[in-house]
């Protein structure tokens, strides 16, 4: 793998989107993962910092930007430093009162 790149299944496991690396590879191969809007067909798909990864799970869809590749699978707080959640960033929570008429 080129420097600055990492296998998609490994990153999904590090970022705690899957309990095992095998399950992460299964998500990719089943078509539940997209990288930069394109379906990832292989678990060995290379990702880099700045890529946008979409993971479609049973109850939710995660849209995240890769911030770091990581070197190990750590706890949840460490895993959350590997990505920025774009689902919450795109929600507009501003309430604007407009006068009638």
C-alpha positions as a Python dict, from the first residue, in 0.01 Angstrom:
ca = {
    (1, 'X'): (0, 0, 0),
    (2, 'X'): (127, 347, -86),
    (3, 'X'): (223, 581, 199),
    (4, 'X'): (-72, 787, 317),
    (5, 'X'): (-323, 518, 218),
    (6, 'X'): (-490, 235, 408),
    (7, 'X'): (-715, -62, 327),
    (8, 'X'): (-1082, 24, 366),
    (9, 'X'): (-1164, -282, 578),
    (10, 'X'): (-880, -204, 816),
    (11, 'X'): (-991, 158, 855),
    (12, 'X'): (-1355, 58, 914),
    (13, 'X'): (-1235, -175, 1189),
    (14, 'X'): (-1005, 88, 1344),
    (15, 'X'): (-1291, 343, 1334),
    (16, 'X'): (-1524, 90, 1499),
    (17, 'X'): (-1780, 64, 1219),
    (18, 'X'): (-1741, -316, 1248),
    (19, 'X'): (-1654, -544, 1542),
    (20, 'X'): (-1403, -746, 1343),
    (21, 'X'): (-1197, -688, 1033),
    (22, 'X'): (-1372, -984, 870),
    (23, 'X'): (-1710, -819, 928),
    (24, 'X'): (-1572, -494, 787),
    (25, 'X'): (-1462, -678, 473),
    (26, 'X'): (-1808, -836, 453),
    (27, 'X'): (-1976, -492, 465),
    (28, 'X'): (-1761, -377, 175),
    (29, 'X'): (-1809, -689, -35),
    (30, 'X'): (-2187, -684, 23),
    (31, 'X'): (-2202, -331, -121),
    (32, 'X'): (-2283, -138, 196),
    (33, 'X'): (-1981, 95, 172),
    (34, 'X'): (-1907, 382, -67),
    (35, 'X'): (-1589, 586, -97),
    (36, 'X'): (-1626, 934, -247),
    (37, 'X'): (-1970, 838, -380),
    (38, 'X'): (-1855, 522, -560),
    (39, 'X'): (-1937, 174, -439),
    (40, 'X'): (-1632, 0, -297),
    (41, 'X'): (-1614, -350, -443),
    (42, 'X'): (-1306, -477, -261),
    (43, 'X'): (-1203, -472, 103),
    (44, 'X'): (-855, -377, -16),
    (45, 'X'): (-980, -47, -163),
    (46, 'X'): (-729, 220, -63),
    (47, 'X'): (-852, 526, 124),
    (48, 'X'): (-671, 844, 224),
    (49, 'X'): (-724, 1139, 454),
    (50, 'X'): (-999, 1359, 310),
    (51, 'X'): (-1198, 1077, 149),
    (52, 'X'): (-1571, 1062, 223),
    (53, 'X'): (-1693, 720, 334),
    (54, 'X'): (-2060, 618, 347),
    (55, 'X'): (-2154, 310, 549),
    (56, 'X'): (-2512, 183, 523),
    (57, 'X'): (-2593, -17, 836),
    (58, 'X'): (-2919, -183, 940),
    (59, 'X'): (-3058, 112, 1136),
    (60, 'X'): (-2859, 411, 1012),
    (61, 'X'): (-2635, 544, 739),
    (62, 'X'): (-2306, 701, 842),
    (63, 'X'): (-2152, 969, 622),
    (64, 'X'): (-1801, 1055, 741),
    (65, 'X'): (-1484, 1230, 621),
    (66, 'X'): (-1158, 1049, 695),
    (67, 'X'): (-941, 1268, 922),
    (68, 'X'): (-672, 1014, 1009),
    (69, 'X'): (-584, 660, 906),
    (70, 'X'): (-501, 530, 1252),
    (71, 'X'): (-243, 277, 1358),
    (72, 'X'): (-444, 51, 1587),
    (73, 'X'): (-795, -30, 1704),
    (74, 'X'): (-844, 169, 2021),
    (75, 'X'): (-1140, 266, 2232),
    (76, 'X'): (-1441, 461, 2107),
    (77, 'X'): (-1297, 805, 2191),
    (78, 'X'): (-980, 722, 1993),
    (79, 'X'): (-1185, 583, 1702),
    (80, 'X'): (-1392, 902, 1681),
    (81, 'X'): (-1076, 1104, 1612),
    (82, 'X'): (-1035, 916, 1283),
    (83, 'X'): (-1338, 1078, 1117),
    (84, 'X'): (-1572, 1377, 1108),
    (85, 'X'): (-1942, 1295, 1104),
    (86, 'X'): (-2092, 1474, 804),
    (87, 'X'): (-2450, 1375, 895),
    (88, 'X'): (-2456, 1618, 1186),
    (89, 'X'): (-2254, 1884, 1002),
    (90, 'X'): (-2510, 1905, 722),
    (91, 'X'): (-2814, 1945, 946),
    (92, 'X'): (-2940, 2301, 965),
    (93, 'X'): (-3064, 2357, 1319),
    (94, 'X'): (-3131, 2728, 1275),
    (95, 'X'): (-3490, 2832, 1333),
    (96, 'X'): (-3596, 3145, 1149),
    (97, 'X'): (-3914, 3325, 1242),
    (98, 'X'): (-4072, 3490, 943),
    (99, 'X'): (-4360, 3728, 988),
    (100, 'X'): (-4683, 3622, 816),
    (101, 'X'): (-4767, 3789, 486),
}
